[in-house]
Amino acid sequence: MSTAKDRAPGPAGSGLNDDIGEEKRLALYRSQVRLRDAEQRAFDLFLQNLVKGTSHLSLGQEAIAAGFAEAMVKGDLSFCTYRGHAHTLARGVPVEKVLGELMQKDNGLMRGKGGSMHLTSEKHGVMGSYAIIGAHLPIACGAAWRAQYRGDKDVSVCFFGDGTTNIGAFHEALNFAAVWKLPVVFVCENNLYMEYTPIKDVIPIPQPAADRASAYGLERILIDGNDADIVYRTAQKAFARARAGEGPSLIECLTYRHSGHSRADPAKYRPEGELEEWKKHDPVKLYRERLKQFGVSDAQIAEIDASVRKEVDDATEACKAAPSPPLDIITTDVYADGGWAWRN
Amino acid sequence: MAEISYRDAVTRGIAQEMARDPDVVFLGEDVAKPGGCFKATVGLYEQFGGVRVRDTPISEQAILGAAMGAAMTGLKPIAEIMFSDFIAVCFDYIANEFPKARYMSNGQTKCPLVVRTANGAGSRFGAQHSQSVENWCMMIPGLKVVAPSSPIDVVGLMAAAVRDPDPVIFFEHKSLYNSKGEVPDGEILDTLGTAKILRPGKDCTIVALALMVPRALEAAERLRIDHGIDCEVIDVRSLVPLDTKTILASVAKTHRLFTVEENPRLCGWGAEIVSIVADEAFYDLDGPPVRITTPHIPLPAADIMEDVVLPTPQRIMETIRRSLGS
């Protein structure tokens, strides 16, 4: 876990001008509130039967997405999982584009061709959301290899859950990245459960990612994933290492998802009281309190909350009004010529 | 013009493209310093250096995943999977990742890469190092699939595959590495999706791929000499895109169709061709289309058994002779 020093927000009344600074702290807060509101809205829309297919929410895990995204610069690349709404939104993708895809409307990020598990927005650096566990770790290595080959300074950041650490591609990618010293940062969001089974039941070590780092010659990094400041600082350090050509990092972030695995899961496998205990360490609540400690006024916080709520409300209305995608795109973009022809 | 081996044609094709385009990089197990398990990439490491030609760990998922990530972000990787049988351990990339990224992202994501792999029997390696698995790839929308049978086609189709904006699976045949053929000097660039009529004929059409091409040609020659049967032999070369025009035009002329496939019987590429001909050229046919394949069994290792199960010139010849009633 993080040290007490990492956790401390700084002496009360010291202002926001520490290494993170006021502007970035407000951005971290806004981002977390935005992820929370957008995903809560997705859940509400699901209950109204307006979100179709599946959806995997990150409610309670917002500090990781926000902390890493705020530490990234333009050109850095995100590789997400099917639980990727938050990581996609955190890179600046409009809420309307994400909700539109979840609602399978023509205004969706991929016009309904990908669905909630495959959110992609290359212009925002979101290089895809991958629904086969572990598949994107080697892919992130490849993007990082390109950066190394060309001397580009961007970092590839690859997010995955605790369950991924038991699949072969995880180990292949970690070894490959370490041997080739690639500028890639692997981020394990350990929310304690794979799907329904606790991760601790299926590993012979306490920490699924951190306790395996030494096998690849990497530092053991285990942090409080619900504290956006700690996440942000850890990300910055890993990115600096990657950009300096010193190779990959593996970061395990402890967190907890407030919702079930997917929309179909009421999460009844959790012991009584566990969720309530973690909600005391809710990242959004924690960060709101911290801003107040730093002297940010209630009015300023309310203004951020209101502007985020407006974006989510406007996006919801736009998505409800948007048409379904036209059927003529069913056969587009199978091949690079834009079509689907496999014969003459 | 010089006579070179199929093996050396692989090196030549890759070298031609690497010299042309600095974005072309090459990775795989034992491909760089050792020059490849089949010595098909000897000299590339020396010519282009260790930054562009890289040995990897034995990690097929990492190889294909890394190729994809590099392709998505601007490089044109060539990745080797040492034996095509090993596609099974990294099939996620072939089946789920390469071919679906563009579609799922509504055209945002590109994946211009080549996976080259040693396919096919004849080396007495047994059931896990001898298979013909081109049909594993042919069935997946979004991939392109080629399998050349001659040195000149290796060079030209390799160039076409590297320059193609889609993921291409490039099947080299292990038993053809030692075969030789004339290859002109200078740059060679072929076209994916084009079959070649290697021998014109009027009595029947034989459609073959890779190692089955020289065997079909040998059978055709013996059918001419021994039985006066004039076979047209088509090298399919590219399963996706598939040059159905050339095949349908040939069947319209000869009125009989035979496919010669090294893959086991079920769901082989010949079944798709027969189906297309049945759908679209049924009334051109004077008799049933006939598939000549390896039986639906794992491949045995022993030479006398392996030799019996693959379609041989003798089996091709007898099947056609019987079917044509001569």
HADDOCK unambig.tbl for C-alpha pairs under 7 A between the chains (distance, minus, plus):
assign (segid A and resid 110 and name CA) (segid B and resid 104 and name CA) 6.95 0.50 0.50
assign (segid A and resid 110 and name CA) (segid B and resid 105 and name CA) 5.40 0.50 0.50
assign (segid A and resid 110 and name CA) (segid B and resid 106 and name CA) 4.98 0.50 0.50
assign (segid A and resid 111 and name CA) (segid B and resid 106 and name CA) 6.96 0.50 0.50
assign (segid A and resid 113 and name CA) (segid B and resid 103 and name CA) 6.98 0.50 0.50
assign (segid A and resid 113 and name CA) (segid B and resid 104 and name CA) 5.22 0.50 0.50
assign (segid A and resid 113 and name CA) (segid B and resid 106 and name CA) 6.27 0.50 0.50
assign (segid A and resid 114 and name CA) (segid B and resid 104 and name CA) 4.17 0.50 0.50
assign (segid A and resid 114 and name CA) (segid B and resid 105 and name CA) 6.07 0.50 0.50
assign (segid A and resid 118 and name CA) (segid B and resid 104 and name CA) 6.91 0.50 0.50
assign (segid A and resid 120 and name CA) (segid B and resid 105 and name CA) 5.86 0.50 0.50
assign (segid A and resid 122 and name CA) (segid B and resid 108 and name CA) 6.70 0.50 0.50
assign (segid A and resid 138 and name CA) (segid B and resid 61 and name CA) 6.96 0.50 0.50
assign (segid A and resid 138 and name CA) (segid B and resid 62 and name CA) 4.90 0.50 0.50
assign (segid A and resid 138 and name CA) (segid B and resid 65 and name CA) 4.47 0.50 0.50
assign (segid A and resid 138 and name CA) (segid B and resid 66 and name CA) 5.21 0.50 0.50
assign (segid A and resid 139 and name CA) (segid B and resid 65 and name CA) 4.34 0.50 0.50
assign (segid A and resid 139 and name CA) (segid B and resid 66 and name CA) 4.94 0.50 0.50
assign (segid A and resid 139 and name CA) (segid B and resid 68 and name CA) 5.86 0.50 0.50
assign (segid A and resid 139 and name CA) (segid B and resid 69 and name CA) 4.28 0.50 0.50
assign (segid A and resid 140 and name CA) (segid B and resid 69 and name CA) 5.81 0.50 0.50
assign (segid A and resid 141 and name CA) (segid B and resid 66 and name CA) 5.43 0.50 0.50
assign (segid A and resid 141 and name CA) (segid B and resid 69 and name CA) 6.72 0.50 0.50
assign (segid A and resid 142 and name CA) (segid B and resid 65 and name CA) 6.55 0.50 0.50
assign (segid A and resid 142 and name CA) (segid B and resid 66 and name CA) 3.50 0.50 0.50
assign (segid A and resid 142 and name CA) (segid B and resid 67 and name CA) 5.75 0.50 0.50
assign (segid A and resid 142 and name CA) (segid B and resid 68 and name CA) 6.40 0.50 0.50
assign (segid A and resid 142 and name CA) (segid B and resid 69 and name CA) 3.94 0.50 0.50
assign (segid A and resid 142 and name CA) (segid B and resid 70 and name CA) 4.44 0.50 0.50
assign (segid A and resid 143 and name CA) (segid B and resid 69 and name CA) 4.37 0.50 0.50
assign (segid A and resid 143 and name CA) (segid B and resid 70 and name CA) 4.71 0.50 0.50
assign (segid A and resid 143 and name CA) (segid B and resid 73 and name CA) 5.99 0.50 0.50
assign (segid A and resid 145 and name CA) (segid B and resid 70 and name CA) 6.53 0.50 0.50
assign (segid A and resid 146 and name CA) (segid B and resid 70 and name CA) 5.24 0.50 0.50
assign (segid A and resid 146 and name CA) (segid B and resid 73 and name CA) 6.96 0.50 0.50
assign (segid A and resid 146 and name CA) (segid B and resid 75 and name CA) 6.65 0.50 0.50
assign (segid A and resid 169 and name CA) (segid B and resid 61 and name CA) 6.16 0.50 0.50
assign (segid A and resid 169 and name CA) (segid B and resid 62 and name CA) 6.85 0.50 0.50
assign (segid A and resid 172 and name CA) (segid B and resid 59 and name CA) 5.75 0.50 0.50
assign (segid A and resid 172 and name CA) (segid B and resid 61 and name CA) 6.98 0.50 0.50
assign (segid A and resid 172 and name CA) (segid B and resid 62 and name CA) 5.61 0.50 0.50
assign (segid A and resid 173 and name CA) (segid B and resid 62 and name CA) 5.61 0.50 0.50
assign (segid A and resid 176 and name CA) (segid B and resid 62 and name CA) 6.86 0.50 0.50
assign (segid A and resid 333 and name CA) (segid B and resid 102 and name CA) 6.14 0.50 0.50
assign (segid A and resid 333 and name CA) (segid B and resid 103 and name CA) 5.13 0.50 0.50
assign (segid A and resid 333 and name CA) (segid B and resid 106 and name CA) 6.48 0.50 0.50
assign (segid A and resid 333 and name CA) (segid B and resid 107 and name CA) 5.27 0.50 0.50
assign (segid A and resid 334 and name CA) (segid B and resid 102 and name CA) 6.54 0.50 0.50
assign (segid A and resid 334 and name CA) (segid B and resid 103 and name CA) 5.20 0.50 0.50
assign (segid A and resid 334 and name CA) (segid B and resid 142 and name CA) 5.34 0.50 0.50
assign (segid A and resid 335 and name CA) (segid B and resid 142 and name CA) 5.78 0.50 0.50
assign (segid A and resid 335 and name CA) (segid B and resid 166 and name CA) 6.39 0.50 0.50
assign (segid A and resid 336 and name CA) (segid B and resid 165 and name CA) 5.95 0.50 0.50
assign (segid A and resid 336 and name CA) (segid B and resid 166 and name CA) 6.01 0.50 0.50
assign (segid A and resid 342 and name CA) (segid B and resid 240 and name CA) 5.71 0.50 0.50
assign (segid A and resid 342 and name CA) (segid B and resid 241 and name CA) 4.57 0.50 0.50
assign (segid A and resid 342 and name CA) (segid B and resid 242 and name CA) 6.27 0.50 0.50
assign (segid A and resid 343 and name CA) (segid B and resid 240 and name CA) 6.96 0.50 0.50
assign (segid A and resid 343 and name CA) (segid B and resid 241 and name CA) 4.97 0.50 0.50
assign (segid A and resid 343 and name CA) (segid B and resid 242 and name CA) 4.52 0.50 0.50
assign (segid A and resid 343 and name CA) (segid B and resid 243 and name CA) 5.91 0.50 0.50
assign (segid A and resid 343 and name CA) (segid B and resid 244 and name CA) 6.33 0.50 0.50
assign (segid A and resid 344 and name CA) (segid B and resid 242 and name CA) 6.70 0.50 0.50
assign (segid A and resid 344 and name CA) (segid B and resid 243 and name CA) 5.70 0.50 0.50
assign (segid A and resid 344 and name CA) (segid B and resid 244 and name CA) 6.00 0.50 0.50
assign (segid A and resid 344 and name CA) (segid B and resid 245 and name CA) 6.31 0.50 0.50
